[in-house]
Amino acid sequence: MAAEQGYRVPHLLLPRPGIDLARWAVIACDQYTAQPEYWHEVERLVGEAPSTLRLIFPEAQLGRPDAPARIAAIQQAMRDYLAQGLLQPHAGAVYVERRIGARLRRGLMLELDLEHYDFRPESTSLIRPTEGTIVERLAPRIEVRRAAELELPHILVLIDDPAGTVIEPIGAAREALPPLYETALMLGGGHLAGRAVDAARAAQALRALAALADPQAFAARYQVPAGTPPMLFAVGDGNHSLATAKAIWEAHKAQVGPQHPSRWALVEVENLHDPALVFAPIHRLLIGVGADLRGALAQAFGAGLRLTELPSAQALRDAVQAVAAPGQAVGLIEPGGRFALAELPQPPAALAVASFQPVLDRFVAQGGAADIDYVHGDDALAQLALRPGHAGLHFPAVPKGELLKRVVHGGPLPRKTFSMGEADEKRFYVEARRIR
């Protein structure tokens, strides 16, 4: 596919036959950042086996003093795995199936052209972020990627394809597609399988993508003026990884030329309308709390804030989801088994995240807490927030049907607004791609 269209079938590297895929595949590096015990268990399960764990830097470990040595070890492991023949080339699109419980989520591995991606808030590019990019979070990722031989994607990109024209026809023909890999995933991750997509079906999928990007169809779909630049791909998960790839490409493209492999990024494309794709909120965990959080909220919102005590975490979850627009609410979880609904009948912003996040940022900046972490999963938040010195804010989910329309009309949502599934549903690393 020509570069000016923004996407093409990929050239992959897959683990060679005989590798234990259950230990090879590990979850996205930006998960379980407040639960280092998860990554300790991953280390135990992997042991000395070949694994993508050696090729990534879990963000739960980013603050350690041995970070430079860890980055060097990652880059060396990439060279070693290539030299040892642990990765074998595969050219062509890959159809991916991820099963978690009774749900089967479908995706398509493609390469996206970073020339068509802009993560700035005012972006009108073909590929856009759904959430704000925290630029300061790119630095450690850039250090990993700068001298890396490989990229391993956990990026999930959404398309708005209600008629199911791109991925679904491939899924319907899955039995005719040669299997490439299949494995159970560790620690509750479910099951993953990949199949090779033949050239004819891949070409049809790319033609369907081009139809979705037609400017007239885009304008009609989102009720925007004719001539509005279309958005075809919306980055749902892994925006900071894609932004890292973009930063590296922009820094080096004048030296390496337009055909260099670092111009492209490997992603999994998923249909927003896949019924197995469920959106979940991303909660806030305050660490090192040393001041009155409730008092800070009351000071920020004044008489517009209503606090209601609740008996349990489940009652809190139910109450948060029951608040109807235009009102907003979050649930407060504090040590000692304290649960409360914090409700704003007339909120200052369109989303609860946008209303409450500035207050939390100010609370931390003024010394009320040491840090904020972003937590996937209702149970995980409840467990962590009840620890001494912690506090949690349980946020409501954003309906997935509203997501892309909000992005088209108003730009990226506030950072860490939503998650494509809970933590254990995130992408596991299997495929790799050369970027040097």
Summary of the structure (lengths in Angstrom):
residues: 436
radius of gyration: 21.9
end to end distance: 20.7
largest distance: 65.5
contacts: 1459
relative contact order: 0.18
helix: 38%
strand: 27%
